Amino acid sequence: MATTTSAYSLIPLGEAAREAADRGFGLGTEADAGRGRVYIRRDAGIGSFGVNAFFQASTGGVVIGEHDEVGIASSRHEELYVVVSGRAAFTIDGEEVEAEPGTAIFVPDVATKRGAVAREDGTLVLVVGGRPGEVFRPGPTEAMGAFFRLYRAEDYAGALAACTAALAVHPGNALILYNVACLENLLGNGEAALAALDEAVNAYPGFKENAARDDDLASLRDDPRFKELVAAA
């Protein structure tokens, strides 16, 4: 909902954050309740650095999911977190840091575990990231951003198109390939699903366990090729 002119873009973050939370976050699991993500970089057309905002409507809910920046879903960015409104409790490599509005927390090491929960209703955190000395490109999760909304809406063809576009940015990424496998199967394309799953588990064997219990792949469970792919899960 950016207002863009020839000179600048304007995004009312509070309003945009609440609308984002109403639309839903991620895959819509219980852990995602109350969360919203404002795609500032995308909506403002920023090409030189990554910047988004994350919102949590309810005290105690997750604002920033626990993560590092080295996994298959990561951008390998150093990151700056700025609390815009509300209060957040960050956990950074096991250390808890209370953050009032206006607090900025910089995490330079991509291997550092970090996450945050809201200490007040309506907590909003701005996140800026990038790789030192490198041209910016969106990470895997942002590249496939449209997938999450479309999957929740059960628009599996649209979600697959979003993942296919993300693969053009991150060829061979296991997270994207795993979701391609799920979507192909939901669309009745079992052979394509198995091919994508084969690539995904070869790139990241941890997905064997996910695949073995994922309802999106349930119809493949009796296929010997599927059993072989998830063996030793």
C-alpha positions as CSV (number, residue, x, y, z in Angstrom):
1,M,0.0,0.0,0.0
2,A,2.9,2.3,-0.8
3,T,2.1,5.7,-2.2
4,T,4.8,6.4,-4.8
5,T,5.6,9.6,-6.6
6,S,8.5,10.5,-8.8
7,A,10.3,11.8,-5.8
8,Y,9.5,9.4,-2.9
9,S,7.4,6.5,-1.6
10,L,5.3,6.7,1.5
11,I,4.0,3.7,3.6
12,P,1.9,4.2,6.7
13,L,3.5,1.4,8.7
14,G,1.0,1.1,11.4
15,E,-2.0,0.8,9.1
16,A,-0.1,-1.5,6.7
17,A,1.0,-3.8,9.5
18,R,-2.5,-4.3,10.8
19,E,-3.8,-5.0,7.3
20,A,-0.9,-7.5,6.8
21,A,-1.8,-9.3,10.1
22,D,-5.5,-9.5,9.0
23,R,-4.4,-11.1,5.7
24,G,-2.4,-13.7,7.6
25,F,1.2,-14.7,7.9
26,G,3.3,-17.6,6.6
27,L,1.3,-20.9,6.3
28,G,-1.3,-19.7,8.7
29,T,-0.2,-22.0,11.6
30,E,-1.1,-21.3,15.2
31,A,2.4,-19.9,15.8
32,D,1.7,-17.3,13.0
33,A,-1.5,-15.9,14.7
34,G,-1.5,-12.2,15.0
35,R,1.6,-11.7,12.8
36,G,1.9,-9.6,9.7
37,R,4.7,-8.7,7.3
38,V,4.9,-5.4,5.5
39,Y,6.9,-5.9,2.3
40,I,8.6,-2.4,2.3
41,R,11.3,-3.2,-0.1
42,R,9.0,-4.7,-2.7
43,D,6.2,-2.2,-2.3
44,A,8.5,0.8,-2.4
45,G,10.6,-0.6,-5.2
46,I,13.9,-0.6,-3.3
47,G,16.7,-2.4,-5.1
48,S,19.8,-1.7,-3.1
49,F,19.0,-3.2,0.3
50,G,16.5,-5.4,2.1
51,V,14.0,-3.8,4.4
52,N,10.7,-5.1,5.8
53,A,8.6,-4.7,8.9
54,F,7.1,-7.4,11.1
55,F,4.0,-6.9,13.3
56,Q,2.5,-8.8,16.2
57,A,-1.0,-7.9,17.3
58,S,-0.9,-9.7,20.7
59,T,1.3,-9.6,23.7
60,G,3.4,-12.8,23.9
61,G,3.1,-13.6,20.2
62,V,6.0,-14.1,17.9
63,V,7.2,-11.0,16.1
64,I,10.5,-12.3,14.7
65,G,10.7,-16.1,14.3
66,E,13.8,-17.7,15.8
67,H,16.3,-18.1,13.0
68,D,19.9,-17.6,11.9
69,E,21.0,-16.4,8.5
70,V,22.8,-19.6,7.3
71,G,20.0,-22.0,6.7
72,I,18.2,-23.0,3.5
73,A,15.6,-20.2,4.0
74,S,18.2,-17.6,4.8
75,S,19.6,-14.6,2.9
76,R,23.0,-14.7,4.7
77,H,22.4,-11.0,5.7
78,E,23.7,-9.1,8.6
79,E,20.6,-7.6,10.1
80,L,19.5,-4.4,12.0
81,Y,16.2,-4.6,14.0
82,V,14.5,-1.4,15.1
83,V,11.5,-1.4,17.4
84,V,9.0,1.1,16.0
85,S,6.1,0.6,18.4
86,G,5.2,-1.6,21.3
87,R,8.0,-3.5,23.1
88,A,9.8,-6.6,22.1
89,A,11.9,-9.2,24.0
90,F,14.7,-10.4,21.8
91,T,16.6,-13.6,22.4
92,I,20.0,-13.4,20.8
93,D,22.2,-16.5,21.2
94,G,20.4,-17.3,24.4
95,E,20.6,-13.8,25.9
96,E,17.4,-11.9,26.4
97,V,17.3,-8.3,25.4
98,E,14.3,-6.0,26.2
99,A,13.7,-3.5,23.5
100,E,11.6,-0.3,23.9
101,P,10.4,1.8,21.0
102,G,13.4,3.4,19.3
103,T,15.8,0.6,20.2
104,A,18.1,-0.6,17.4
105,I,19.8,-4.0,17.6
106,F,22.4,-5.0,15.1
107,V,23.3,-8.7,14.5
108,P,26.3,-8.9,12.2
109,D,27.1,-12.6,12.5
110,V,24.9,-14.7,10.2
111,A,25.3,-17.8,12.4
112,T,23.8,-16.0,15.5
113,K,20.4,-17.3,16.5
114,R,17.8,-14.6,17.0
115,G,14.1,-14.1,17.5
116,A,11.6,-11.8,19.3
117,V,8.2,-11.9,21.0
118,A,5.9,-9.0,21.7
119,R,5.8,-7.5,25.2
120,E,2.8,-5.3,24.2
121,D,-0.1,-5.5,21.8
122,G,0.7,-3.9,18.4
123,T,4.5,-4.4,18.4
124,L,6.2,-3.5,15.2
125,V,9.8,-4.2,14.3
126,L,11.6,-2.8,11.2
127,V,14.3,-5.1,9.8
128,V,17.1,-4.0,7.4
129,G,19.6,-6.5,6.0
130,G,22.2,-7.1,3.3
131,R,25.5,-8.8,2.6
132,P,28.6,-6.5,3.0
133,G,30.1,-5.6,-0.3
134,E,27.5,-7.5,-2.4
135,V,24.7,-6.4,-4.7
136,F,21.4,-7.0,-3.0
137,R,19.1,-9.8,-4.0
138,P,16.0,-11.0,-2.0
139,G,16.5,-14.2,0.0
140,P,14.5,-17.4,-0.7
141,T,11.7,-16.6,1.7
142,E,11.1,-13.2,0.3
143,A,11.5,-14.4,-3.3
144,M,8.7,-16.9,-2.8
145,G,6.7,-14.4,-0.7
146,A,3.5,-14.6,-2.8
147,F,3.4,-18.4,-2.3
148,F,2.3,-18.2,1.4
149,R,-0.8,-16.1,0.7
150,L,-1.8,-18.2,-2.3
151,Y,-1.2,-21.4,-0.5
152,R,-3.5,-20.3,2.4
153,A,-6.1,-19.4,-0.2
154,E,-5.7,-22.9,-1.7
155,D,-4.7,-21.4,-5.0
156,Y,-2.1,-24.1,-5.6
157,A,-1.5,-23.2,-9.3
158,G,-0.8,-19.6,-8.3
159,A,1.4,-20.7,-5.4
160,L,3.4,-23.0,-7.8
161,A,3.9,-20.2,-10.2
162,A,5.3,-18.1,-7.3
163,C,7.7,-20.9,-6.4
164,T,8.8,-21.3,-10.0
165,A,9.6,-17.6,-10.2
166,A,11.6,-17.9,-6.9
167,L,13.6,-20.8,-8.3
168,A,14.8,-18.5,-11.1
169,V,16.3,-16.3,-8.4
170,H,17.6,-19.2,-6.2
171,P,18.1,-22.2,-8.5
172,G,18.3,-25.5,-6.6
173,N,17.1,-24.1,-3.3
174,A,15.8,-26.9,-1.2
175,L,13.0,-25.0,0.6
176,I,11.5,-23.8,-2.7
177,L,11.9,-27.2,-4.3
178,Y,10.2,-28.9,-1.3
179,N,7.2,-26.6,-1.7
180,V,7.1,-27.2,-5.4
181,A,6.8,-30.9,-4.7
182,C,3.9,-30.4,-2.3
183,L,2.1,-28.1,-4.8
184,E,2.7,-30.4,-7.7
185,N,1.2,-33.3,-5.7
186,L,-1.8,-31.2,-4.6
187,L,-2.4,-30.4,-8.3
188,G,-2.4,-34.1,-9.1
189,N,1.1,-34.1,-10.7
190,G,2.6,-37.0,-8.8
191,E,5.6,-37.5,-11.2
192,A,6.6,-33.9,-11.0
193,A,6.1,-33.9,-7.3
194,L,8.5,-36.9,-6.9
195,A,11.1,-35.3,-9.1
196,A,11.0,-32.0,-7.1
197,L,11.1,-33.9,-3.8
198,D,14.1,-35.9,-5.0
199,E,16.0,-32.6,-5.7
200,A,14.9,-31.1,-2.3
201,V,15.9,-34.0,-0.1
202,N,19.2,-34.4,-1.9
203,A,19.9,-30.7,-1.3
204,Y,18.7,-30.9,2.3
205,P,18.2,-34.4,3.8
206,G,16.3,-32.9,6.8
207,F,13.2,-32.6,4.5
208,K,12.9,-36.4,4.6
209,E,11.3,-36.2,8.0
210,N,8.9,-33.4,6.8
211,A,7.9,-35.3,3.7
212,A,7.1,-38.5,5.7
213,R,4.4,-36.7,7.7
214,D,3.3,-33.9,5.3
215,D,-0.4,-34.2,4.5
216,D,0.3,-32.5,1.1
217,L,2.3,-35.5,0.1
218,A,0.0,-38.1,1.7
219,S,-1.2,-39.6,-1.6
220,L,2.4,-40.6,-2.5
221,R,3.1,-42.6,0.7
222,D,2.4,-46.0,-0.9
223,D,4.7,-45.3,-3.9
224,P,7.9,-47.2,-3.5
225,R,9.9,-44.2,-4.9
226,F,8.5,-42.0,-2.2
227,K,9.4,-44.6,0.5
228,E,12.9,-44.7,-0.9
229,L,13.2,-40.9,-0.9
230,V,12.2,-40.6,2.8
231,A,14.0,-43.7,4.0
232,A,15.9,-43.2,7.2
233,A,13.7,-40.2,8.0
